[in-house]
């Protein structure tokens, strides 16, 4: 399995022990070898998160303990948190993305019926968790960590170049997009390189359960009069309008 420019292979542990998958510690983060996601060459869209979180690492280890199949385990654990996946499906369905992919619902992207339609990856491919609280990610700032910058530089653009006819790249959340602007390769931001050489980039509100309100605004399920923060409402509306326009252009 390709990782950071080198090869790494593992065998299923005898027990479900996260430390078995540990690659390194840097400051207050631990990186766990997991390579969550999948990269079908037929993919028409890409879904790019920040990095696999605690729930995805748990799911990955569960599948790996059960099957011993690394590739299947990393596929099944991609965006596996049910709240996150549900919100992601809502937004993609709202944007009519499945229609352009020949599917009835974005839920098909997580089944054999439509799995080859979407590449799923992250800026940091392996699970990275806070050393002191694995559930915490508020202060996780990718450009400040050498391992994270190396992974994004050396592997993200490679992943996204694998599909033959990629139409749209969806970035999940403001933090991920900000990191793509800040991290550069050969003097050019990763975001600019994606836009210029791969496909149009669309930012979606992060689909985590703690971000439910933004998802509701984005999908039109919550009106302005029901939102206490006008700036938040307008930001989500702006993201929605930009997404609709880019999708129309990409799949016309």
C-alpha positions in Angstrom: 0.0 0.0 0.0 1.5 3.3 -1.1 2.0 5.8 1.8 3.9 9.0 1.8 6.2 8.0 -1.0 7.0 4.6 0.5 5.5 1.1 0.8 3.9 -0.1 4.0 2.3 -3.5 4.6 0.5 -4.8 7.7 -1.2 -7.9 8.8 -4.4 -8.1 10.9 -3.6 -7.8 14.6 -4.7 -10.5 17.1 -6.8 -8.0 18.9 -8.5 -4.7 18.2 -5.6 -2.5 19.3 -5.2 1.0 17.8 -1.6 1.2 18.7 -0.9 -1.6 16.2 -1.7 0.8 13.4 0.1 3.8 14.9 2.6 5.5 12.5 3.8 8.5 14.4 3.1 11.2 17.0 3.5 14.9 16.2 2.8 17.4 18.9 -0.8 16.7 20.0 -1.7 14.3 17.1 -1.3 10.6 16.4 -1.4 9.2 12.9 -2.9 5.7 12.4 -2.2 3.8 9.2 -5.6 3.2 7.5 -5.7 4.9 4.1 -9.5 5.3 4.3 -11.3 5.8 1.0 -11.3 4.4 -2.5 -10.3 5.6 -5.9 -12.2 4.0 -8.9 -10.9 5.0 -12.3 -14.5 5.5 -13.5 -15.3 8.1 -10.9 -17.2 11.2 -12.1 -17.1 13.0 -8.8 -14.6 13.2 -5.8 -15.5 13.7 -2.2 -12.6 15.1 -0.2 -12.6 15.3 3.6 -10.1 16.6 6.1 -9.0 13.3 7.4 -10.6 10.1 8.7 -11.9 10.6 12.3 -12.3 8.4 15.3 -15.5 6.7 14.1 -13.9 5.9 10.7 -10.8 4.4 12.3 -13.0 2.3 14.6 -14.9 1.1 11.5 -11.7 0.4 9.6 -10.3 -1.8 12.4 -13.6 -3.6 12.8 -13.6 -4.6 9.1 -9.9 -5.5 9.1 -10.3 -7.7 12.2 -13.3 -9.4 10.5 -12.0 -9.9 7.0 -8.2 -9.4 6.9 -8.8 -7.5 3.7 -7.1 -4.1 3.9 -8.6 -2.7 0.7 -12.2 -3.7 1.6 -11.8 -2.3 5.1 -10.6 1.1 3.9 -13.5 1.3 1.4 -16.2 0.3 3.9 -15.0 2.8 6.5 -15.0 5.8 4.1 -17.5 8.5 5.5 -19.0 5.7 7.6 -20.3 7.8 10.5 -24.0 7.6 10.0 -24.8 11.3 10.8 -22.0 12.5 8.5 -23.0 10.1 5.7 -26.7 11.1 6.0 -25.9 14.8 5.7 -23.6 14.2 2.8 -26.4 12.3 1.0 -28.9 15.1 1.7 -26.7 17.7 0.1 -25.8 15.7 -2.9 -29.4 14.7 -3.5 -30.4 18.3 -3.1 -27.9 19.3 -5.8 -29.3 16.5 -8.1 -25.8 15.0 -8.3 -27.2 11.4 -8.5 -29.2 12.5 -11.6 -26.0 13.4 -13.5 -24.5 10.1 -12.4 -27.4 7.9 -13.5 -28.3 7.0 -9.9 -31.6 7.4 -8.0 -29.9 8.7 -4.7 -26.5 9.6 -3.4 -27.0 6.7 -1.0 -26.1 4.5 -4.0 -22.5 5.9 -3.8 -22.0 3.7 -0.7 -23.2 0.5 -2.3 -22.0 -1.7 -5.1 -24.6 -0.1 -7.4 -22.8 3.3 -7.5 -19.5 2.9 -5.7 -17.5 3.3 -8.9 -19.1 6.7 -9.5 -17.3 8.5 -6.6 -13.7 8.8 -5.5 -13.6 9.2 -1.7 -10.4 10.5 0.0 -9.1 13.1 2.4 -6.3 15.7 2.6 -4.7 13.4 5.2 -5.5 9.8 4.0 -4.9 8.1 7.4 -6.8 8.7 10.6 -5.3 11.5 12.7 -6.6 11.9 16.2 -5.9 14.2 19.1 -3.6 12.5 21.6 -5.6 13.6 24.6 -9.1 13.4 23.2 -9.8 11.4 20.1 -13.2 13.0 19.6 -11.7 16.5 19.5 -10.8 18.2 16.2 -11.6 21.9 16.8 -7.9 23.0 16.9 -6.8 20.6 14.2 -4.9 22.8 11.7 -3.4 20.7 8.9 -0.8 23.2 7.6 0.9 23.3 11.0 1.8 19.6 11.0 4.6 18.3 8.8 3.1 14.8 8.4 -0.2 16.3 7.2 1.4 18.7 4.8 3.5 15.9 3.3 0.5 13.6 2.9 -1.6 16.3 1.2 1.3 17.3 -1.1 2.5 13.9 -2.1 -0.7 11.9 -2.3 -3.9 14.0 -2.7 -3.3 15.2 -6.2 -2.2 11.7 -7.2 -5.5 10.2 -5.9 -7.5 12.8 -7.7 -5.7 12.2 -11.0 -6.7 8.5 -11.1 -10.2 8.9 -12.6 -10.2 9.3 -16.4 -13.2 11.7 -16.5 -13.6 13.5 -13.2 -16.3 16.2 -13.4 -16.5 17.8 -9.9 -14.4 17.7 -6.8 -16.4 18.3 -3.6 -14.5 19.7 -0.6 -16.1 19.0 2.7 -15.9 22.0 5.0 -14.3 25.4 5.2 -11.3 24.0 7.1 -10.4 21.6 4.3 -10.7 24.3 1.7 -8.6 26.7 3.7 -5.8 24.0 4.1 -5.9 23.5 0.3 -5.2 27.2 -0.2 -2.4 27.3 2.4 -0.5 24.2 1.3 1.5 24.7 -1.9 3.4 22.5 -4.2 6.0 24.0 -6.6 4.8 27.4 -5.5 1.1 26.8 -6.4 -1.6 26.1 -3.9 -3.2 22.6 -4.0 -6.6 24.2 -4.6 -5.3 26.1 -7.7 -3.7 23.0 -9.1 -6.9 21.0 -8.6 -9.0 23.7 -10.4 -6.5 24.1 -13.2 -5.5 20.5 -14.0 -8.2 18.2 -12.6 -11.8 19.5 -12.2 -13.9 22.3 -10.8 -13.9 22.5 -7.0 -17.1 22.9 -4.9 -17.1 23.5 -1.2 -19.9 21.9 0.8 -20.7 22.6 4.5 -19.0 20.0 6.6 -21.6 17.2 6.9 -20.8 16.3 10.6 -23.7 15.9 13.0 -22.6 19.0 14.9 -23.1 21.0 11.6 -26.7 20.0 11.0 -28.0 23.5 10.9 -25.7 24.5 8.0 -26.8 21.4 6.1 -30.4 22.3 6.6 -29.8 25.9 5.4 -27.8 24.6 2.4 -30.6 22.2 1.3 -33.3 24.9 1.8 -34.9 23.1 4.8 -34.3 26.0 7.1 -35.3 29.5 6.3 -33.6 32.8 7.2 -36.2 33.7 9.8 -35.3 30.5 11.7 -31.6 31.1 11.9 -30.1 33.2 14.7 -26.9 34.1 12.8 -27.5 36.0 9.6 -23.9 35.6 8.5 -24.0 31.8 8.8 -27.2 31.7 6.8 -25.8 33.9 4.0 -22.5 31.9 3.8 -24.5 28.6 3.4 -26.7 30.2 0.7 -23.6 31.5 -1.1 -22.1 28.0 -1.1 -25.4 26.6 -2.4 -25.6 29.0 -5.3 -21.9 28.5 -6.2 -22.4 24.7 -6.2 -25.6 24.8 -8.3 -23.8 27.0 -11.0 -20.7 24.9 -11.1 -22.6 21.6 -11.4 -24.7 23.0 -14.2 -21.5 24.0 -16.0 -19.7 20.7 -15.3 -22.5 18.4 -16.4 -24.2 20.4 -19.2 
